[in-house]
Amino acid sequence: MQIPNKTYDIIIIGSGPIGIACGLEAKKHNLSYLILEKGCLVNSLYHYPSNMTFFSTSEKLELDNIPFISINPKPRKAEALEYYRRIAVSNDLNINLFEKVLSIESEDETVHSIKTSKGIYTSKKVIIATGFYDIPNYLGIPGEDLPKVNHYYNDPHFYAKQKTIVVGASNSAVDAALEIYRKGGDVTMIVRTPEIGQRVKYWVRPDIINRIEEGSIKAYFEAEIAEIKETSVILKTPEGEKILENDFVLLLTGYRPNFGFLKNIGINISQDEKHIPEYGKESMETNVSGVYLAGVICGGMETHKWFIENSRIHAQMILQDIDKKIKKAS
């Protein structure tokens, strides 16, 4: 196992847009840093659906005033991958990819030991910018582990001419339902609430409502899946139990941060259903001295609260606080 002979000023965990923003700020402050990423560059974004369109316009996704030029009113996934990759490469950011962080142990606020799948590092400060896309919200129902079930959606072509059930009513579920329908899939939506979610992209929500009303996409509202079988699913609906023939099930019921990882570090998590981690609103430093949070992970289960556009500022807030404390200690 690799044991480096230097201590970094900052270890940044996660190479998403906010992790990259933290790296850019570290360079500005002339602080030594290393970004650790368990997958590829902007790993979560890479695993978004292939045809995904952002809710935000391109200028709201920009980092460090570097222009994001898009040919579309709302940029697509491929454009965002190109943008963030070019930033990381052209700025020669210090990033180790495909290296998963396993644990963080803090001797005190200035000495942190970061164990990864490839080595051990020491750092004065740690920034956690890992997002929330890696752990699905499991339903815990019989058959959820069958091969025909997936908690992630990528491309509609796979579901052409197949009976596909989409569970959920958020942006990911609505996008999947519409795309699969338009590629020749037989789509049924299962929605717990009485209607399609209000947070669905404003230009998409009328589309899905109209497709449901005309019968192109079937939908069961105030309904839940009770069990998934090899060739069917059992539903609980206001009209009673229903059995639907089925080929594939997409459980697009949302995702959550890795709370276990945060708790193992010693970060306090609120005991309510929101599971908000403890951090200072001005510094973004957690209750574990020297460990900071950045980006959507700050929202706990409120994964709709923080986006790239409103959490970019975290990088500046954190680096200002770190720079001040490192200079004071030296």
Residue, then its C-alpha position, 0 to 999 in steps of 0.5 A: m500500500q502506497i504511503p506518501n511522504k508528504t502531507y497535502d493541505i487539502i484532500i478533496i473527495g469527489s471529482g464532480p463539478i463542485g469537487i473540481a471547483c474546490g480544486l480550482e480554488a485551492k490552486k488560486h490560494n497556492l495550497s497543495y491538494l489532491i482530488l480523489e474519485k472512486g470512478c471516472l471524472v465527474n462520475s455521477l454526471y457520467h452515469y446520468p441518462s444518456n439524453m438528459t437535459f439540465f434544468s439550468t441554463s449553461e451559464k448557471l453551470e459555469l465554474d470560475n467564470i469559465p464560459f460554458i458554450s452550449i448550442n441548446p437553451k438547456p445544455r445536455k449531458a454530453e456538453a456538460l461532460e465536455y465542459y467539465r473535462r476540459i476544465a480539469v484537463s486544461n487546468d491540470l488539476n491533481i486528480n486520482l481517478f478510480e480510487k475509492v476513499l474507504s475511511i477518514e481518521s482525524e488525529d486533530e483538526t490539522v492531521h487527517s489520515i485518508k485510506t483509499s483502495k490504493g493507498i493512505y494519504t495525510s492532509k491538513k483539511v478534507i473536503i467531502a463533495t461526493g453528491f448523492y447519486d450512488i445509493p438508490n432509495y430501495l423500496g424493500i419489496p419482494g422481487e426488487d433484486l430480480p434481473k429485470v429491475n433497475h434503479y438507474y435509467n440510461d437509454p430508451h432503446f433498451y426498452a423498445k417493444q417491452k412492457t416497462i413499469v416506471v415507478g416515481a413522478s420526479n424528473s428522472a421518472v418522467d424523462a424515462a417514461l416519455e423517452i421509452y414511450r417515444k422509442g416504442g415502449d409500452v409504459t406504465m407509471i406507478v405514482r404514490t402521490p395523486e399527481i405528477g410531481q410539481r418539481v418536474k421541469y416546467w417544459v416537460r410536465p405538460d407533456i407527461i400529463n397530456r400523454i397520460e390523459e390521452g392514454s399513450i402512457k398508462a398511470y396509476f396514482e396513489a398506488e404502490i408496487a407490493e411485489i415484483k415477479e418474473t413476468s408481472v408485478i402486483l400493485k396496491t391501488p385505491e381500487g384494490e390489488k392489480i396484477l400487470e404483465n411486465d418485462f422490466v421495472l425501473l424504480l426511479t424513486g430517488y437517491r441518497p448520500n452515503f450517510g454511513f460514510l459521514k457517520n463513520i467520520g464522526i459527522n453529526i446527522s440530524q435524527d429526523e427524516k431529512h438527515i441533514p449533516e451538521y456544518g457551519k453555514e459560513s465556513m461549511e466546516t462540519n462538527v469534525s474540525g478540519v472536515y468540510l462539506a460541499g455541494v448537494i451532500c449538504g442537503g441530506m435527504e433533501t436532494h432537491k435543495w442544492f444544485i450546481e448553480n447554487s452550491r458553486i459558492h461553497a468552494q470559495m467559502i471553504l477555501q477562504d476559511i481553510d486558507k485563513k486557518i492554515k496561515k494562522a497555524s503556520 
